[in-house]
Amino acid sequence: ILLIVAKKVGGGLATIGLAGAGVGIGIVFGAFLIAYSRNSQLRNELFSYTLLGFALTEAIALFALMMAFLILF
């Protein structure tokens, strides 16, 4: 029974990375809005950088979620 409890606690702790990824995504899009408001002529270039930052941040979230599922199952 201790192993089951340890797996559930470990899986819960592994999902802490998802909160960090949520904050990171908010920072990426917030920085995009600030940069776009300062120089709207660079919209396409800024948006491509924003999508790259979003994809990398989301990859970290998926790795954290994958680790949580590996621990639980």
NORVENWO-V442986 format. One record per backbone hydrogen bond with DSSP energy under -1.0 kcal/mol. NH is the residue of the N-H (numbers start at 1). CO is the residue of the C=O. E is the energy in kcal/mol with one decimal. If there is no record, write none. Layout:
BEGIN
NH,CO,E + NH,CO,E
END
This chain:
BEGIN
5,1,-1.9 + 6,2,-2.4 + 7,3,-2.1 + 8,4,-2.0 + 9,5,-2.4 + 10,6,-2.5 + 11,7,-2.5 + 12,8,-2.1 + 13,9,-2.4 + 14,10,-1.8 + 16,13,-1.3 + 18,15,-1.3 + 20,16,-1.3 + 21,17,-1.9 + 22,18,-2.0 + 23,19,-2.0 + 24,20,-2.3 + 25,21,-2.4 + 26,22,-1.9 + 27,23,-2.1 + 28,24,-2.3 + 29,25,-2.3 + 30,26,-2.1 + 31,27,-2.5 + 32,28,-1.7 + 33,29,-2.1 + 34,30,-2.0 + 35,31,-2.6 + 36,32,-2.7 + 37,33,-2.0 + 38,34,-1.3 + 39,35,-2.1 + 46,42,-2.8 + 47,43,-2.6 + 48,44,-1.9 + 49,45,-1.9 + 50,46,-2.2 + 51,47,-2.4 + 52,48,-1.8 + 53,49,-2.4 + 54,50,-2.6 + 55,51,-2.4 + 56,52,-2.3 + 57,53,-2.2 + 58,54,-2.7 + 59,55,-1.8 + 60,56,-1.4 + 61,57,-1.5 + 62,58,-2.3 + 63,59,-2.2 + 64,60,-2.1 + 65,61,-2.4 + 66,62,-2.4 + 67,63,-2.2 + 68,64,-2.0 + 69,65,-2.2 + 70,66,-2.3 + 71,67,-2.2 + 72,68,-2.3 + 73,69,-2.7
END
